[in-house]
Amino acid sequence: MAEIQNPTPRDAYELLLAGNQRFVSGTPEHPNQDAVRRAETAPSQQPFAVLFGCSDSRLAAEIIFDRGLGDLFVVRTAGHVAGTEVLGSIEFGVSVLNAPLVVVLGHDSCGAVAAACSALKDGRTPGGFVRDVVERVTPSVLAARAAGRETAEEILAEHIENTVDLLLERSRVLAERVAAGRLGVVGLSYRLADGTAQLVASRGFDAAVTTAS
């Protein structure tokens, strides 16, 4: 499979979508997963995308996008909630490793989103640090409901888009690169049953991006 040198944000997005299409159709190529690639990437890395996703065990980025060693700089937290460590990690992938694309990846049947909905309904929140995760998701649930978006799919989409906007609001590094046309940020919603990644939000592209059919 031919790779693109110095990909643009759109190039990187299309590479990611192509890999997801192969995964969905059951024809993965497993690129960059051999001993040659291991040796090539040992001295340095140049990932084409930073992927910030939920920690769910069913959301393994390199598998669902059919990529390999050195392709994706992956950051994951439950419910893809973003604290300072996450922001710093994403900024590292963009400003130091020069990745031209940041992806926020959520998914259906997300436990963190369900827990936030449940906490709002019955007034009970989990204990320990799980509570912090739930509290960080809650504003997305409230925003969705305020906009009349009540279904699980609509609430998830709201949370993904809110996360995209949060990254750009809190990180000057990301915002400046988007403004300069050097970085694209997309939010994708992954469907566990069929493996597809659907576009929810995009920022920093000169024309609309779409989800591949």
N, C-alpha and C positions, 0 to 999 in steps of 0.2 A: 504494500500500500504506500503510495507516494505521500510524503509529508511536505508541509509548507514551511519554508524558511521565513522567519520574521513575520508570522501571521498578523493580520489586522484583527480587530475585535470581531468583525463579521466572519473572517476566515476561521477563527477559533471557534465561534459559535457553530458554524457549519460542520467543522470537524467533530464537535461534540454530538450534534444531531445525527450525523452519519453513523457514528458508533452506536448510538441508541437504536437507530433503525436496524442495524445488524443484530443487536441483542434481541430486539422484539421479534424479528423474523426467524431467529434461531440459526443465524449464519455468522457468528462472531469470527473475527480473524485473529483475535488475541495478539494484537501488534505490540511490539516492544516488550516482549516478555521472555526473551531468550538470553543466553549467556553473552552474546554480542552486545545487546542493549545494556546489560548489567555492567559490562566493562566500559561502554561509552559514557554512561552516566555516573560512574564512580567518582571522577574528578570534580564534576559540577553538574548542576541541573538547570534546565531551561523549560519549565512547564508552560504549556500554552493557555492554561486556565487555572484560576483559583476557584475551588469548589467548596462553598460553605453550606453544609447540609446537616440534616438531623442525624443523630447518632444511631437511629434505628438499625438493627442488625440486617434488615432486608434492603438497606439502601447503600450497598457497597459501590462506591462511585466508579472504580476502574472496571467493575463487572458490567454495570448497567449502561455504561458508555463505551464499552469495549476498547479500553485503553490499557497502557502498560507503564513500565518504569519511567519516571521522569516526565510523564505527560501532564499529570494533575497535581496541584498543590492543595491538599485536602484538609479542611478544618471542619470539625463536627462537634455539635453539642445537642443535647436533648431539646427538641422543639426548635432547633436552629436559633437559640437565643444568643444575643451578642453582648458580651461584656468587653472590658478593655483588653483582655488577653486575645479574644477573637479578633477585635479590630487591629491589634498589633500584628497578629499572624497574617491577616488578609493584607495589610499594608506591606508587610515583608514580601509576600508573594508578588505584589504589584510593583513596589518601588525598588526592591533589591533584585528580584528575579525577573522583573519586567514582563509578567504575564499580562496579555492584553484583554483578558476577559475575567470577570468575577461572576460566578453563578451562585444564586441562593436556591437551594433544593429542598423543597418540602414534599410531603407525601400524604396520601389519604390514610385514614385510620391512625392518625398521629396521637400517641398517648398523651403528649404534653398539651395539645389542643383540647383533647377530650377532658383532661383533668381541669383545665381552665374553665371550660363550659360547665363542668360539674360543680366546681367551686362557686361559680356565680349563681348556680341554681339552688344549691343547698347551704351555702355559706360556710362550708368546711373545706379547709385547704390541707394538703399533705404536710407532714412534719419534716424536720431536717432541711437540708439544702434543696430538696425537691420542691419545697415551697417557693424558693426563689425562682426556679424555672417556671412554675405555674404563674407566678405574679408577673413575670416578664412577657408571658403570652397573653395574659388577661386584657391588656389594652387593645390588642387586635380583635379579640372577641367582642369587646364593647363597641369598637369602631364599626365592625361589621353589622352588629345589631342596630346601631344608630342609623345606618344607611339602609336598613331593611333587608339585610342579607342574613338569612337565618339558617340555611342549610349547611351541613358539614363541609361541603365542597366550597361554598361561598365564604365561609369563615376561614378555611384554609387559605384560599386565594388572598383574602384580606391580610392574613398573617404573613404570607410570603411577600406581598407587595409592601407591607409596612416595614419588613426587614430590609428590603432593597432600599427604601427611602431612608431608613435609620442609618444604614452604612454611609450613605452619601451625606447625610446631615451631620454625622458625628466625625467623619474622617475628611479632613481637608485634602489629604493626599489623594484619596479616591475622587473627590469632587473635582479637583483641579485637572486630573487626568481625563475625566469624562468631558469636562468643558473644552479641553484641548483636542479632543477626538482621538486620544491615545488609549482609551479604556472603554469597554462596554460592560454594562451590568445587567444581567437578566435574572428573573425569578421563574423557576420551573416547578411544576407540580407533578410528582411522580405517582403513577397508578400501580399499586402493588400487584393487582391481578394480571394486567396485560403488559406491564413493563414500560409503558410509554411515558415520556416526559413532556408535559404540555406547557406552553408558554403562558405565563401569567402577567409578567411585567418586563419592560426593557427600558434602559436608559443609556444614552451615549451613542446611538447609532444614527447615521445620517438619513436612513430610511427605515421604514418599519421592518422588523424581523418577524418571522412566522414560525410556527411549529411545523416540522416536516410531516407529511402525510404517510 
